Amino acid sequence: MGAQLRVYKQKISSAQTTKKITKAMELIAASRIQKAMARVRASSPFARAVTRAVSAVSTHSNVQHPLTTEREEIRRSAVVVFGSDRGLAGAFNSQVIREAMQLGELLRSQGVEPVFYLIGRKPVGFFQFRRIATAGEWIGDTDTPQFATAEEIAKALIEAYQLGGGDGGVDEINLVYNRFVSMMTQTPETVRLLPLEVVEAEDTASSQVYPLYEFEPDAETVLDALLPVYVQSRVFNALLQSSAAKQAATQKAMKSASDNADKLITDYTRLRNNARQAEITQQIAEIVGGADALASSK
């Protein structure tokens, strides 16, 4: 019985230590969520301004720009997977990887070769373990994404798109990332980035009516300058959304782990008390039995 009590005490101590760690990680994730959401809100005005500018140029010019023109044949399609560098975030990485793999299967069924670009150590590890070839990998900047990383990713994607699927590039680009919906919900989302589909998010009644524009030096040059900036802003927004969703997923996972640790502590405490009570009962029984034996021998 004494050995059993020691085992239960060790289990209780281990669960209490685990709870301290998970509770601390939960509080850290909660504080980081607010910063991540603040960065998402701060990037929104710029993204909307670039969207309006690209909308104006695309609407009021007849230029067939490479980034806005649909390819006649789609041979290769880029799939950019936004994951995280760290785990302990529940289904955060698994659901975005599952979404990317399903998109890859859909593309293959249509006769299109998927080309994967990975962001985060977890997606990279998943693809390396399964020996799936990738065209680009970026790690180490998923917790607090920097705009320089978005610029680097956007540059690689635009170069591959301009090269074309027939020459080893790609004919379209898709972003797959977790979108922050609420503290409890993070949903995987797939967005086609190129060829560019500019859609205004404002209501028709209140949407801005663009005047007739004159472009200097010309509309094609303006698009050459605007569209890479637009791609960078979309990639950076996906990085920020993924970062906020990851922190929310971590908080939810750590809260669940803390609750499970509480349940383990309660269960092991009950078992320890039962074992202690059984030991006391056995000792009393042995004392009474010994007293009866002495009394009967007289």
N, C-alpha and C positions, 0 to 999 in steps of 0.2 A: 504493500500500500504506500509506503514511504517513497518508493521509486516512482509510482504513478503520480503522486502529488508533485514531485519534482518535475516530471514531464509536463504536467498541466501548467505549472508556474512558468516554465520556460516558454511554452506556447503563448501564454498571456503576455509575457514580457516582449516576445517577438512581435505579436500583433500590435501592442502599444507603440513599439518603435516604428513599425510600418505606418501606423496611423499618423504619427508625428510628421513623417516624411511626406505622405500623401496630402496631409492638411496644409503643409507649407507650400507644396507645389500647386495646390488649388488656389491659395491666396496669391501666389506669384502670377499665375495665369489670369486671375481676375483683375489684377492691376494692369497687366499688359494688354488686356482686351480693350480697355478704355483708350490707351495710347494708339492701338492699332486702328480702332474705329475713328479716332480723331484724324489720323493720317488719311483714311479713306474719304472722310468728309472734306478734308483740305484739298485733296486731289480732284474732287468732282467738278468745281467751277472751271478749272483749266480744261478738263476733258470735254465739258459741255461747250466751251468756247471753241476748241479745236473742231469739234463735231459740227458746229454751226458754220465755221469757216469752210470746212471741206464740203458741207452740204451746199453752200452758196456757189462755190466754184464748180462743183459737179453738176448743179442744176442749170447754171447759166452759161455753160460752155459746152461745145460739141467735141471736145478733145477726147480721143480714144486713148486714155492713159493706161499703161500696162497694169497698174495696181487696181484699176476699176473695171477692166475689161474681162469678161468671162472667157476662159480658154476653150477652144473648140473641142479638145479632148483632155480629160483628166487622167494622167498616167500615175502620178505619185502625189500623195497628200500628206502634209506634215501634221503630226499630232503632238502638240506641246502639252506635257503633263506637269502640272504644278503640285508638287508634294511638299514634304518637310524634311529637315535634316534630322529631327529627333522624333522618337516614338512617344509612348505613353499618352496617346491622343485618341484612344478608342478606335473607331472605324474610319478615322479621317483619311489615312493614306490608302487603306484597302478599298474604300468606295471610289476614290478618284482613279486608282489604278484599274479597278473593275470597269469603270466607265470608259477609260481609254482603251482597254482591251476589247470591249464590246464594239467601240467605234472602229477599231482596227479590223475586227471580223466583218463588220458591215461593209467597210471599204473593200476588203478582199472579195466579198461576195459580189460586189459591183465591178470587179476587175481592176481595182485601184490598189496600188501598193502603198501601205502606210509607212511613213518615215517618222520615227519617234525622236522627240527632243525632250530631255528630262531635266526637271528642276527639283533639287532636294536629294539627300542621301538615300532616303527610303525607296523612292522609285528607281534610283540607280541600282541599289542593291537587289531589288526585285528583278530587274531586267538582266543584270549580270548573272544572277543565280540561274535564270532560265536561258541564258545565252542568247538573248534577243538583241540583235544589232540596233544601235542607236546612232543618230547623226550629230548629236550635241548634248552635253551635260553641264549643268551649273549647280554647284553645291556651296554651302557655307553662308548663304544670305537669304534664308527664308524666315527667320524670326523677326528681323527688322529690315525689310528689303530696302535697298538703295537704288536710286534712279539710274546710277551707272550700270547696274546689273540689267535693268530693263533696256537700256540703250544697247548693251552688248547682245542681248537676246534678239532685240528687234533688228539689229544690223545683220545677224546671221540668218534670220528668217527672210528678210527682204532680199538678201543676196541669193539665197536658195530659190526664192520665188522668181526673181528676175532671170536666173539661169534656166529655169523651166524643167519640167519633168523629163523631157527627152534628152537633156544634157546632164543628167545627174542631180538636178534640183527638184523642185516641187511645183505643182500646178495650183495648189490651194493650201491654206493654213487654217488649222483648227486649234482652239485653245480649250483645254479641259482642266477645270479647277473647281475647288469647293467655294461656293458663294455663301457668305455670312447672311443668314436670314434672321436669326435670333440667337439668344444665349443657348437655347436648347436645340436649334435646328441649323444644320449646315448641309446644303444640298449640292451634289456634283452638277456642274453645268458645262455644256459644250457650246462654244461660240465659233462660228466661222469668221476668221479675221480677214483673210484675203481669198479671192477677190473682194474688194471692199464693198460692203452693203451699208450705206449711210442711212440711218433711220432716226428721225427726230423723235424724242421721247415726249414732246409737249403735245397737248390736246390740239385738235384742229381749230377749235374756236379761238384759242389764245396763241396759236403758233405764229411765229414771225413771218411776215411776208417780205421776201428779199427783193430789193430793188434791182434794176438792171446794172450789171457791173461792167466796168472796163478793166482789163487785167494788164498790169505793167510788170515785166515786159510782155508776157503772154500767159494764157491760162495753163499751158503745159508746164511752164517754169514754176508757176504758183503751186500747181499740184505736186511737182517734184519736191518742193520745199515743205508742203503741208502734210502730205500723206505719210512720210517717215515719222514725223512728229506725232501724227495720229496713232500710228502703230505702236510707238513707244509708250504713249499715254494709255493705250488699251492693255498692253503687256504689264505696265506698272500697276494699273488698277487691278489686274488679275493677281499680281503678286501681293498687293495689299489685302485684297479680299481673302486670298488663301491664308495669309498670315493671321488675320482676325479670326477666320474660321478655325484655324489650328489652335489658337489660344482658347477659344470657347470649347472646342472638343477636349482639350487637355483639362480644363476646369471641370467639365462634366465627368470625364473619366476618373479624375482624382477624387471628386466628391463621391462617386460610386465606390471607389476603393476605400475611402474613409468610412463610409457606411458599412461596407463589408467587414472592415477591421473591427468596428464597434460590435457587429453581430458575432464575430469570432470571439471577441473578449467576453461578451455575455455568455456565450455557449461554454467556453472553457472555464469560466468562473463557476458556472453551475455544476459542471462536471468535477471541478476541483472540490467544491463544497460537498458534493455527493460522496466523493472518494474519502474526504476527510471525515464525514459523518460515518461512513462505513468502517473506517479505521477505528474511530472512537467506540463505535458499537462493538467491534470485535475485541478491543481491549477490555471493555466492561464485561463482555461475555467471558473472556479468559479469567478476569479477576473473580467473577462470581463463581465460575466453574472451579477455580482453585480453592476458594473459600468453602464451597460445598464438599470438595474432596477432603479438606482438612477436618471439617466438622464430622463427616461420616467415619473418618479413621479413628476418632476418639471413642 
